[in-house]
Amino acid sequence: MSDFLWLFAIVTCVTAFIGWVTNWAAVKMIFHPEKFLGLGPLGWQAIIVRRGDKFATGVADMVTQNLITAEELAGRFDPDELQSVFSDTLDDELPKMCREAASVIQPGAWENLPEHVKEMALGQVKVQSRALGDAIFARLRALVPELLDLHALVFRQLSGKNVQRLSRLTWEIGHKEFRFIELSGGVFGFIIGLAQIAIWGLMQTWWLMPIVGAIVGLGTNWLAIQMIFRPQEPRRYLGFRYQGLFPKRQADISRDYGKVSAREILTARVFLDVLTTGEAGERVRAVVAETVSAHLKTEWEKVAPMIPIAVSADKLDEIAGLIVARIGASAARIQPEIETYVEAKLEVAHTVESRLAALPKADFERVLRGVFEEDEITLVLVGGFLGLAVGILQAVLALAM
């Protein structure tokens, strides 16, 4: 094989390798390493991890500003449907609640009542329990937008100890774009290698090799990133129709984003945890207790003249406490059923998908663009440095031919 063919094979393979490896390294630098690797100011940490709080804030902004609100979510729940979720369990609890309430008023009173009186009392209590459920639901639904900070919820799900989730989900949603960056580097590198051979053949100037190598590293990283997002609408270049990979895949990415959001970010369990724990949980329990107490006192005032037993306010409060405890125990027992119902009503996957797909291209771009913008210049310069180093190796090989 002639020296020229050897040079052709070596230069094009090496330039293709430069383009591929520099873009491969650029992608890896977005996600790895999770912990800072280096000494003093010299080193690197995954862009997504290092900028995790900012990226998580960006996702939270997008979700709350463009996709969904707490008010909308609260409005999707129906009191009758919720009643049906609780009905069987609460119906089983009613005899126990009546027995306990009667014992507070007068120990042994429930056991001494005739069966038909018990049945009548249970029927009335069942009716009142439905009314009480409606009252509790109305107050809690009005309170949800205040208690459910959707922005903080999304941020918390993707930052701090959950930043690995942000990294993994970013890869899951944008893996085709990241693969494109890697592969396009090899293609662009090969093309520039052809130009490099032509320059060498005409000028026989060794120092052009490192220069072209640096250009390959810089250019392929920059061009690959641009081709992901630009143009936002299809255009023709030299007779070929092209659209940025990310805007072209808006429908597919929106579907994936919806699935990911429903599976790992805006889940029924996460919403319920927010509303049942911490300060929000205390508020919810207080509202339930207040509603139960007010309803019980109102209903007692209606029947008190017909009952020859005096019942103090303290005893009514004690009965209200028993009812609240029973409601809480019932909710804990049927939590899986509650989560299933909440998940069905939230419709997170469909909501996120449909609204993300309908976003203008410029707004949709923010879903992924921020990952590149923060350190795009750094990634491009790293590509140039690696290209320069391999270009020097090429020059050594060329001079040795």
N, C-alpha and C positions, 0 to 999 in steps of 0.2 A: 504493500500500500504506500502511495506517495506521501511525502511530508505534508502536502496540502490537505490530503484526505485525513491524515492523522490530526492535523491542526483543526480541520472542520469538525471532526468528531469530538475532539477534546474541548474546543472552545464552546461549541453549541451545547454540549452536555453540561459543561461547567456553568455557563451562563443560565441555562435552564435550572440547574441545581441552585445557583445563587438566588434566582427569583423565587423558587419554591421554598428553600430553607429560610430565607429572610421573612417571607410572608407567614410561613409556618411558625417561626419564632414570634412574630408579631401577634398572632392569634394566641399562642401559649402565654404570652406576657399579659394578655387581658385576663386570663383565668388562673395563672400560676406565677409564683408560689403563693399559697395562702398567707404564710408568715414571711416577714421581711427577710431577704437573703442578701447578705452583704456585710460591709464593715463601715461603720460611721455613716456618712452621707452617700457613700458609694454602694449601691445595691438596688434591689428591685423587690416589689411586692405586687401581686396581682392587682390590676387596675380596678377591677370590680370590688375587691376586698378593701383596697386602700380608699376608694371613693364610695364605699358602700352606702354610707348615710345619704350622700347626695343623690346616688342613683335611686335608692329606696324612696327618697322624697319626691323625685321626679315621677316614679310610678304612682305614688300616692296622689300626687297632683293630678296626673292624667285620669286616674280612676274617679276621683271625686269631682273633677271639673268637666269631664267629658263622658263618663260612662254610667255612673250610678250614684245615688244619694241615699242617705239614711232615711229621709222622709219617704222616698219612693219605696224602699224596702218595707218600712213599717206599714205602708198602705196596702201591701199585697196580702196581708193576713186577714182572714175572715173569722169573726167571733163564733159563728155557727160551726165552722169546720174545726176550730180549736176545741169547742165544746165536745164534738164527737170524738176527738182524740182522747180527751180526759174522761168521757162519760162512763165507760165501763168500769174503770178503776175507781172513780169517785162514787159511783153507785154502790160498789162493794164497800166503800168506806162509810157510807151514810148511816147504817145501823150502829156502827161503832161510835161515830160522832154524836149521834142522838143519845146513846147510852152514856157517853162521857159527859155530854152537856147536861143531861138530866141529873147525873150524879153530883155535878157541881151545885146545881140548884137544891137538890135534896137526895142524899145517898139512897140508893135502892129504888128510886121513884120509877125508873124505866122498867125494871123487872116486874113491878106491881101493876103496870098498866095492862088492860085487856088487849088481846092481839089486834082486834079491829081498830082500837084507838092507836096502837103502834103503827098499823098500816096507814091510817089516815095521817098521822104525824109525819111518817116517812114520805108520803106523797106530797105533802105541803113543803117539807124540807127540800125535796127534789126540785120542786118548782122554784123555790127561793135560791137554790144553788145555781140554777141556770141564770137567774137574774143577777146573782152575785158575780158569776163568771163574766157576764157581759160588762158589768161595772168595772171589774178588775182589768179586763182586756182594754176597755176604752181608755182608762187612765194610763195603762202601760204603753199603749200604742202612741198616745200623745207625748209620752215621756221618752220614747226610743230615740228620736233625733237628738235629744239633749244628752242622753246617756251613751249613745253609740257614736263615738268619734271615728268615723270611717277612715279619715286620713291617718290618724294615729294607729289604727288597727293595721292598715296596709303597711305603713312604715315599720311597725314592730314585727310584722311577719317576714320582712325582707332585710332587716338590719341587725346589728349587734350579733348575738349568738346565732341568728338566722341568716347571716350574710351568705353562708354556703348555699342556702336555698336560692337566693338571688342569683348567684353564680350559675347554679345548675339550671335554673329556669331560663336564664338568658341564653345559655347554650342550647337548651331544648327548643326554644322558640326560634333562635337565629342560626341553628347549626348549618343550614344550607348556605347562608351568607358567609359564614366563617370558612366553610369548605371551599367556597368560591375564591375567597382571598388566597388560600393556600395554593390551589390548582392554577389560578390565573397567574400567579407569580412564575410558575414554571413555563407557561406558554409565552408570557411577555419576555422572560429571560431568554428563551430560545430565539425569539424574533430578533432581539437586540444582539444576540450572539452572532447572527448572520451578518448584521451590520458591522460588528466587531471584526469579523473575518475580512470583510471587504476593506475596512480601514487598514488592517494589518497587511493585507495583500498589496495595497497601494502605497502605504507609507513605511511599513516595517518599523513602526515606532513602538517600542515596548511599553513606554510609560502611558500609552493610551489605554492599555489593558486595565490598570487600576482605576482610571478615570471612568471608563465605560462600566466597570464593575460597580462603582459607587452609584453611577446613574441608574444602572439596573436595579440596585437595592432601593434607592430613593423612589424611582419612578414606578416600579411595580407595586410597592406598598401604597403609594399615593393613588395610583390609577385604580387599583383594585377596590380601595375604599370608596372612591368616587363612583365607580361603576355599580356598586351596591345600591347607592341612593340616587344617582343621576343617570338619565333625566327622569323626572317624576312621571312624565307622560311619554308615551312612545314617540320616538323620532327616527329619522332615517340618516344613517351615516354611510357614505360611499355605497348607497344602494341597499344597505342592510337596515332592517328595522330593529331598534333596540330600546328597551326600557329598563331603568334601574331594577335590580333583582328584588330589592325589598318592596318598593311600591307595586311591582308586578305581582308579588305574592301576597298582597294585602288581605285577600279573602282567606287564603290558607293560614296565614299567620294569625288573623283574627280568630279563626276557629281554634287554633292551638292555644292562643292566649286565653280564650274563654274556658277551655278545658282545664288549663293549668290553674286559672283563678278559682274555678269551682272546686278543684281537687285539693289545692294546697294553700290558698290565700283567703278567700272569702267563703269558708266552709260553714256549714250549719253549726258544727261543734265550736268553732271559733266565735261565732256570734253569740251562742248561748253562754260560752265561758265568760265573754265580756259582760254580759247582762246578769250573770249570777255570781260573779266573784268580785272582790275588791270593793271600791267605793260605789260603783254602779250596782253591784249586787246588794249592797246595804240599802241603797235607794229603792231598789225594786221590792225588797222585803218590807221596807217601811211603808211603801205605797199599798202593798197587798194587805198588810196589817191594818193600816188606816181604813182602807175600803171595807174590809171585813167587819171591823169594829163599828164603823158608821152604819153599815147595812144592818148589822145585828141589832143595834140600838133602835134604829128606825122601825124595824119589824117587831121588836119587843114592845115598843110603845103602842103598837096596834093591838096586840093580844094581851098585854098586861092586865087590862080591866077584867078579862075573862078567866084569869088564873089567880086563885086565892093564895098565892105564895109571893112574898116580897123578894125581889131579886135586886141586890145592890149593884152599883156600877162596877165595883171590883169583881164581882162574880161574872158580869157580862164581859169584862176584859179578859178574865180567865177562860171563858168559853171561846172568845175570839182567838185567843192564843192557841187553844186546842184545834180550832178550825184551820188556822194558818199552818200549824204543824202537820196536820193531815194533808193539806194541799201540797206542802213541800215534800212529804214522804211519797205521795202519789206521783208527783212530777219526777222524782228520782227513780221510781220504779219503771216508769214508762219513757225514760229518756231516749232510748233508741227510736221509739215511735215518734217522739217529738222531733228528733233530729231528722227523721225521714220526711215528716211533714214540712218542717222549716226548709229543708233543702229543696223540696219540690216547689214551694212557694217563692223562694228566692230567685230561682231560674238564673243563677249567676252565669252559667256557661252561655246560654242563649243571649242574655242581655249584653254581656261583654262582647261576644262575637258580633252581634248585629250592629252595635253602636261603634265598635272599633272599625268594622268594615266600612261604615258610612262616613268616617272621619275624612276631612280633606287630606290630600297627600302630605302637605306640609306639617299638619298636626300628627298624622300617623307616623311620620319619620321619627318623631321624638321617642317612639317606643324603643328604638335601638340606637339611634344616632349618638345619643349622649355617651355611650360606652366608648365610641371612637373619638369624639370631639375632645374629651378631657385630655387625652394624651396622644392625639393623632400625630402631632409633630414629633413626639418622642419615638413613636413606632416607625415613622418614616425615616428618622435619622438613624435609628438602630439598623434599619434595612440598608441605608447607605454605608454605614460602617462595616457591616458584614460583607457587603458587595465589594468594598474597597479591599478588604483583606483577601477575599477569594480572587479578585482581579490581580493582585500582586502575585498570587500563586500561579495564575494563568501566564503572567509575563515571564515568570521563571521557567515554566514549561515551554513557552514559545521560544525563548532564547536558547533553550537546551536542544531544540529540534535541529 
